[in-house]
Amino acid sequence: MTLTRADIAYVRANYRTLEELCEERAESPDEVRGLIAERRLPEPSYVLPGGTGMFPADYFRLLDEVGGVDGLREQFAARHRAANGKDLEQDWEMYLDGTWGICLRDVIPETIVRKNTLVTSLCELLVLARPRYEDWRQALREQVEELDELERQFSPDFDRSEEMDRLPTRDLIIAAARERYPEVFA
């Protein structure tokens, strides 16, 4: 599936080209493309028709925080462990694939781990629902609101197309919880 007009509008409003991101940086877009090809920096989160890669505005945040590309993998791993992450290799590969840039407002190991933790917990809360219990309602409300703050909106059509493995967690968890238990979020 190609990006629809609505998808393109969403991507253009929320993502940047490498040229835009590199305007005031030492790295040139070509240098960054080389590091992407070497799997040392993340791929674009979206690619527009015509081939222009689009990246989250905080694309260089982690790189800047860790002091450069040479220590990126090691620092990602250390921060992932410190946040009690469970699947470092999968999360690193998803980072390099640009996937976390689709999902998260802040693409750093701590938010990656927190999203994974919230998704696991919310799946359990929804499957083992106890809507008559205030502690369950409070946990559901707080976790849905936190996940809502961490996540981007996702593209309107492409991320929800049949070609994707599944719907975004924004739809499967956040929207579903609010639809199923509107009284919890009233």
Stockholm file with secondary structure:
# STOCKHOLM 1.0

chainA/1-186         MTLTRADIAYVRANYRTLEELCEERAESPDEVRGLIAERRLPEPSYVLPGGTGMFPADYFRLLDEVGGVDGLREQFAARHRAANGKDLEQDWEMYLDGTWGICLRDVIPETIVRKNTLVTSLCELLVLARPRYEDWRQALREQVEELDELERQFSPDFDRSEEMDRLPTRDLIIAAARERYPEVFA
#=GR chainA/1-186 SS CCCCHHHHHHHHHHEECHHHHTTTSSSCHHHHHHHHHTTSSCCCSEECTTSCEEEETTTTHHHHHHTSGGGHHHHHHHHHHHTTCSCHHHHHHHHHTTHHHHHBSSCSHHHHHHHHHHHHHHHHHHHTCCTTCHHHHHHHHHHHHHHHHHBCCCCSSGGGSTTSSSCCHIIIIIIHHHHHCGGGCC
#=GC SS_cons         CCCCHHHHHHHHHHEECHHHHTTTSSSCHHHHHHHHHTTSSCCCSEECTTSCEEEETTTTHHHHHHTSGGGHHHHHHHHHHHTTCSCHHHHHHHHHTTHHHHHBSSCSHHHHHHHHHHHHHHHHHHHTCCTTCHHHHHHHHHHHHHHHHHBCCCCSSGGGSTTSSSCCHIIIIIIHHHHHCGGGCC
//
